[in-house]
């Protein structure tokens, strides 16, 4: 579905919906389908912060949202969601689950104090995990994030990279003097974003959570040239009229 309707052809990692992990079955699925990493495992082990690790051996860290894997899964990396400490002294795995800052300065304090714990201790990768709703809740949150990122740009030993970049560096670390070459921040050849999407409408859909007795309407935005014949779903991911 992602390849056909979102033009995304290279999926190498995942995060479980709502951070609800699937235990060993999830990681068996990842191994079978060539995934490299998971970033669903929230942990209270934040002082010092926890580095990403492989599941070549069974992990023995706390499990905030069970079931977590209990067996080894060679070749799979776990990039833990190291809990932040919000301005209300509460642990939160994602920024938008933290106590909502009252103003821009409080939002900046949230970013700075959690970044410092990583930067001044063991330099474990610092994840900024948030969803769009955090910006909808307060406009100054976006201003704070932009200012915080501008501050990071002034540090010559901090790099804004993807999870895949982090794992690639951990497999083959290079000194800071070679980081610009290693991370390759030239995106001139990247495919352009979808400038206009189709809105596909499907009435009386009976897939879960609806049913034959209680059908519902579904909508799909896609960058594809045309809408699928029927609503794409399990067993018919491309929405073919004759799957």
N, C-alpha and C positions, 0 to 999 in steps of 0.2 A: 504493500500500500504506500509506504513512504517513497519507494523508488518510482512507482507509477504516477502518483499524484503530487509528490513533493519534490521530485527530481533529486532525491538524496540516495546516492548509490553506494556509500561506504560507511556502514554502521559498525563500529568496533567496540562500543561500550554502551552501558545502559544505567538508568536509575529506575528503581522500582516505583510504581505509582504510589504517592503518599508515603514513600519510604517504607512501604510494607514489603519486607523481604520474603522470598519464597523458599528459604532454607536450602538444603542441598539440591532439591529438584531444580531450583532456579539456576544454580551454578553448573549442574549437569547439562541443562539446556544451553547455557552459554558455551560450554566446551564443545558441544555437538555442533554449534553454529558458528564457531570461529570467533567468538567475542574475545577481547583482550582484557577489559576491565569492567568493574562494577563500582558505582558510587552511590550506594544506598545505605551503607552501614553507619548509622550515627553512633557516636561514642562519647562518653563523658571523659575520656582520657585526653585532657587538653592542657595539662600542666606537668611536664612539657607536652606540646602537641604531638600527636601520633603521625608518623610518616606512612605513606602508602606501603603496602606489603603484598607479597604473593601468597597464594593459598597452596603453594607446593607442600606445605605442612599445615595441619589443622590450626586455626587461629584460636587464641585463648583470651580474647578481649570481651568486654561487657557487651551485652546484646540489648539495646534499648527498645527495639521493635522486633520481637521474635515472629517467626522462626529465623534464626541466623544459621549459616552452614556450620556443621560440626565436624565434617570430614575434610580431607585435603582435596584440592582441585588443581592439579599441576597446570601451570601456564596461565592461570587467571590471576589478575591483580585486583586487589581491593584498595580503593581510594576512599578512606573513611571520611565521613562528614564530621570533622572535629567540632564539637559543640562550641559555640560562642558564649560569652557571658554578657548579657545585655545590661543596659543602664539601670535595670531594676534588680540586678544580681540574680537573674534567672538564666539557666542554661537553655540554649535554643540551637537546633541543628541547621535551620535555614533562617536567613536574615528576616524574612517577612513573618516568621513565627516568634521573633523577639518582641519584647515590649516596644510598642510604637513610640519612636522619639517625639518629643513635644515640639521640637524646632530643629533647624538646620544644625546648630552647634551640638545638640544632643546626638543627632545622627552621625556627625563627624566624630564625636567622642566614641560612639559605638564602633565605627570602623577603626579608628586609631588604636584604641586600647586592645582590641583583639588582634590586630596586625602586629603590634609590638610584642605580644606574647610569642608569636612565631619568629619574628625578626630578631629579637633580642635573646632568644633561647637557642633552639636547635635548628632553626631555619626550615622546619617542616613546611611543605607547600601550604599556602594560605588560600583556602577556597572561599569565594564570595557567592554563596548559593541563595538566589532570591527569585521571586516571580513578579510578574508585572503588577500584581495587586499592591505591592509595597509602594509603588510610585503613585498608583491611583489614590491610595489612602492619604498621601500628603505630598504636595509638589516639592517641598524642600528636601525630601529624601533624594530625589534625582540630582538636585543641586549639590547636595552633600557628597554623593557618590562621584560626581564629576570633579569636584574639588579634591577629593581623596585620591582619585586616580592621577590627577595632575601632580599631587604631592609625591606619589610613587615614581612618577617620571623623573623626578629630580634625584632619585637614588640610582647610582650607577651599578648596583648589584641586585636590583629587583627587576623581574621580567614578568610580563603579563602573557601567559601562555595557556594552551589547552591542556586537558587532562592527558591526552595522548602524548603531548610534548613532555609533560612531567615524567611519564613512564619511560619514554625514549631516553631522556636524560639520565634517569636512575639506572637504566641498563648500560649506558655508556656515558658517564659523566665527563664533562669538560670544564676547564677553569673559566672564570668569569670573562677573561680576556678573549675567549673564543665563543662566548654565548651568542653574540649577534649573528655569527656565521652559522652556529648550530641550530638556532631556533628559526632562522630564515623568515623574517617578517615581511617579505615581498609578496603581496597578494594581487599583483597586477594581472595574473593569469586566472584569477578566480572567476567562476561563472557569475554573471550579474544576477542580482536578486530578481525575483518575479515582479515585473512592473504592474501587472494587472492580473487578478485571479478570477476564475469563474466561481459563481455561487450556484451549487447544485442543490436542488430541493427534492425531497422524497417524502411522499405522504403515506400515511397508514403503514409505517414500518413495524414489523412484529418482532424484530430481534430484541434480545435482552437490553435493558430491563423491561421493555414492552413485551406484549404477548398477543396471540390471536384475539384474545378477548379485550385487550387494552392496547390497540395500536397507537403509534405516535409519529410525529413528524421529525425528520432529520435533515440537517443541512451540512454541506461539505464545501469548503473552499479548496480549490486546486489550481496549480500552475499548468496543468495538462491542457491540451488543445480542446478537449471536449469532456463533458461529464460522463461518468460511467453509466451504463444502462440501468443498473439497479444499485442500491446502497451497498457499498463494499463491506464485507463482514467475514467472519471466520468461515473457512471453506470456500469463499469466493472473494479473495482480497482485491481482485481487479474489477469487481462489479460487472462481470460479464453477464449478458442476458441468458446465456447457455453455458454455465460453468461446467 
